[in-house]
Amino acid sequence: MRAFIFSLDAFVAFTLALVAIYTLIFFSSIPSSYYYLLTQGHFLARDTLYSVTTSDCLTEQGLLCEENGTSVLDNIAFGTNGNYTITLVNSTIGNAIPDQFGYTLESSNDAGASWSTLYDTSSANGDSHAKAKKKLSVSSQIPVFEHESKPMKTVNPYQYKTCMGEVAGEGFVITCGGEPQTSIAHDTLVPKAGVRLVKLTIFI
């Protein structure tokens, strides 16, 4: 009887030891230290793209803009001068991303079916950012639009017949009906637009 109790006690102790060991292995194998970097990289990619989308590219600020006054990302995505594009990426996106991260900037004009590289720190000479992915990578995407010409925001596509006529300083204040103004072409009011998808991938 005493031998059976000792054996049962040893079996229970062995089982508890195995549970403790497997629990330690399980929690130590979870890369919890990467979660912070993953979240940081995701927000960094998203905020960087949002920043260059909403910032005007102005030559007065020392930027190489092919079309002054449009957004920074417009000039990067639709730029035709490769040297201007590289310099603009370095002076905007490159300054926003810490050196311990590397990044790749790509564009697609077929809804993401294929991508062309605009800039990649792994192949860029003289760039102090990370050159290779060692731990993780995250990406964020944003659409970029380009009009063939500037939209005519101040042109009204309709003429109005009024009962009082035009009042000085107030325009046509009372309308008795309207008719389309056919002399203005649709493409003039809303020009045809090109669209590209831009993806920023950050790795570490």
C-alpha positions as CSV (number, residue, x, y, z in Angstrom):
1,M,0.0,0.0,0.0
2,R,2.8,2.4,0.9
3,A,4.6,1.6,-2.4
4,F,1.4,2.5,-4.4
5,I,1.1,5.8,-2.6
6,F,4.7,6.7,-3.3
7,S,4.3,5.7,-7.0
8,L,1.2,7.8,-7.3
9,D,2.9,10.8,-5.6
10,A,5.9,10.5,-8.0
11,F,3.5,10.3,-11.0
12,V,1.6,13.4,-9.9
13,A,4.9,15.3,-9.4
14,F,6.2,14.2,-12.8
15,T,3.0,15.3,-14.4
16,L,3.1,18.7,-12.7
17,A,6.8,19.1,-13.8
18,L,5.9,18.4,-17.4
19,V,3.0,20.9,-17.3
20,A,5.3,23.6,-15.9
21,I,8.0,22.9,-18.6
22,Y,5.6,22.9,-21.5
23,T,4.0,26.1,-20.2
24,L,7.4,27.8,-20.1
25,I,8.2,26.6,-23.6
26,F,4.8,27.8,-24.9
27,F,5.2,31.3,-23.5
28,S,8.8,31.7,-24.4
29,S,8.1,30.8,-28.0
30,I,5.6,33.7,-28.5
31,P,7.5,36.6,-30.0
32,S,5.8,39.1,-27.7
33,S,8.7,41.5,-28.1
34,Y,7.9,41.9,-31.8
35,Y,4.3,42.9,-31.2
36,Y,5.3,46.4,-30.2
37,L,7.5,46.7,-33.3
38,L,4.7,45.4,-35.5
39,T,2.3,48.0,-34.2
40,Q,4.8,50.7,-34.4
41,G,5.7,49.8,-38.0
42,H,2.1,49.7,-39.1
43,F,1.3,53.1,-37.6
44,L,4.5,54.5,-39.0
45,A,3.7,53.4,-42.6
46,R,0.1,54.7,-42.4
47,D,1.0,58.0,-40.9
48,T,3.9,58.6,-43.3
49,L,1.7,58.0,-46.4
50,Y,-1.0,60.2,-44.9
51,S,1.5,62.9,-44.3
52,V,3.0,63.0,-47.9
53,T,-0.6,62.8,-49.3
54,T,-1.8,65.9,-47.4
55,S,1.4,68.0,-47.7
56,D,1.9,70.4,-50.6
57,C,5.1,70.0,-52.6
58,L,6.5,73.5,-52.7
59,T,9.8,74.4,-54.3
60,E,10.0,77.3,-51.8
61,Q,10.6,74.6,-49.1
62,G,13.6,73.2,-51.0
63,L,11.7,70.2,-52.5
64,L,12.2,69.0,-56.0
65,C,8.7,69.2,-57.3
66,E,7.8,68.5,-60.9
67,E,4.4,70.1,-60.4
68,N,4.6,72.8,-57.7
69,G,1.6,73.0,-55.4
70,T,0.4,69.4,-55.7
71,S,0.9,66.9,-53.0
72,V,4.3,65.3,-52.3
73,L,2.9,61.9,-53.1
74,D,1.5,63.1,-56.4
75,N,5.0,64.1,-57.5
76,I,6.4,60.9,-56.3
77,A,3.8,58.6,-57.8
78,F,3.4,60.4,-61.2
79,G,6.8,62.0,-61.5
80,T,8.7,61.4,-64.7
81,N,12.2,62.4,-63.5
82,G,13.7,59.5,-61.6
83,N,16.4,61.6,-59.9
84,Y,13.7,64.1,-58.7
85,T,11.6,61.2,-57.3
86,I,14.6,59.6,-55.4
87,T,15.5,63.0,-53.9
88,L,11.9,63.8,-53.0
89,V,11.5,60.4,-51.3
90,N,14.7,60.8,-49.3
91,S,13.8,64.3,-48.1
92,T,10.2,63.4,-47.1
93,I,9.6,59.7,-46.4
94,G,13.2,59.0,-45.6
95,N,13.2,61.7,-42.9
96,A,10.0,60.4,-41.3
97,I,11.3,56.8,-40.9
98,P,14.0,56.0,-38.3
99,D,17.2,54.5,-39.5
100,Q,16.7,51.2,-37.8
101,F,13.8,50.6,-40.2
102,G,14.1,49.9,-43.9
103,Y,11.4,50.6,-46.4
104,T,10.2,50.0,-49.9
105,L,7.9,52.3,-51.9
106,E,5.9,50.7,-54.7
107,S,3.2,51.8,-57.1
108,S,0.5,49.9,-59.1
109,N,-1.8,51.1,-61.9
110,D,-3.7,47.8,-62.1
111,A,-5.3,47.7,-58.6
112,G,-2.5,45.9,-57.0
113,A,-2.1,43.0,-59.6
114,S,1.5,44.1,-60.3
115,W,3.9,46.5,-58.5
116,S,6.8,48.6,-59.7
117,T,9.4,49.8,-57.2
118,L,9.8,53.5,-56.8
119,Y,12.4,53.3,-54.0
120,D,14.0,50.5,-52.0
121,T,16.5,51.1,-49.2
122,S,18.0,47.6,-49.6
123,S,19.4,48.6,-53.0
124,A,19.9,52.4,-52.4
125,N,23.5,53.5,-52.1
126,G,24.3,56.0,-49.3
127,D,21.0,55.4,-47.5
128,S,21.5,54.7,-43.8
129,H,18.2,52.9,-43.3
130,A,18.1,49.1,-42.8
131,K,19.0,47.1,-45.8
132,A,17.4,43.7,-45.2
133,K,14.4,42.2,-43.4
134,K,15.4,40.4,-40.3
135,K,12.4,40.3,-38.0
136,L,9.2,41.6,-39.6
137,S,7.6,43.8,-42.2
138,V,4.3,45.7,-42.5
139,S,2.8,47.7,-45.3
140,S,0.1,50.4,-45.8
141,Q,-1.5,51.4,-49.1
142,I,-3.2,54.6,-50.4
143,P,-4.7,55.6,-53.7
144,V,-3.3,58.6,-55.6
145,F,-5.2,60.5,-58.3
146,E,-3.9,62.7,-61.1
147,H,-6.1,64.8,-63.3
148,E,-5.2,65.6,-66.9
149,S,-5.9,69.2,-66.1
150,K,-7.1,71.1,-63.1
151,P,-10.8,70.9,-62.4
152,M,-12.7,74.2,-63.0
153,K,-14.2,74.5,-59.5
154,T,-15.5,78.1,-60.1
155,V,-17.5,77.3,-63.3
156,N,-21.2,76.6,-62.9
157,P,-22.4,74.0,-65.4
158,Y,-26.0,75.6,-65.4
159,Q,-27.4,78.9,-66.6
160,Y,-30.5,80.1,-64.8
161,K,-33.4,82.2,-66.1
162,T,-34.4,84.7,-63.5
163,C,-37.5,86.7,-62.8
164,M,-35.6,89.8,-61.7
165,G,-32.4,89.6,-63.7
166,E,-29.0,90.1,-62.2
167,V,-28.7,92.2,-59.0
168,A,-25.5,94.0,-58.6
169,G,-23.3,92.3,-56.1
170,E,-25.7,89.5,-55.5
171,G,-26.0,87.7,-58.8
172,F,-29.2,86.0,-60.0
173,V,-31.2,85.9,-56.8
174,I,-34.6,84.6,-58.0
175,T,-34.8,81.7,-60.4
176,C,-37.7,80.8,-62.6
177,G,-36.2,77.5,-63.9
178,G,-32.9,76.4,-65.4
179,E,-31.5,74.8,-68.4
180,P,-28.1,73.0,-69.0
181,Q,-25.3,75.1,-70.3
182,T,-24.1,72.9,-73.2
183,S,-21.1,75.1,-74.1
184,I,-19.0,73.6,-71.3
185,A,-17.7,70.1,-72.0
186,H,-17.9,67.5,-69.2
187,D,-14.1,66.8,-69.4
188,T,-13.4,70.5,-68.8
189,L,-15.4,70.6,-65.6
190,V,-14.2,67.2,-64.3
191,P,-11.1,66.2,-66.2
192,K,-10.2,62.6,-66.7
193,A,-8.2,61.2,-63.9
194,G,-5.5,58.6,-63.6
195,V,-5.2,56.6,-60.4
196,R,-2.4,54.6,-58.9
197,L,-2.1,52.6,-55.7
198,V,1.0,53.4,-53.6
199,K,2.3,50.9,-51.1
200,L,4.8,51.7,-48.4
201,T,6.4,48.6,-46.8
202,I,8.5,49.1,-43.6
203,F,10.8,46.3,-42.4
204,I,13.3,45.7,-39.6
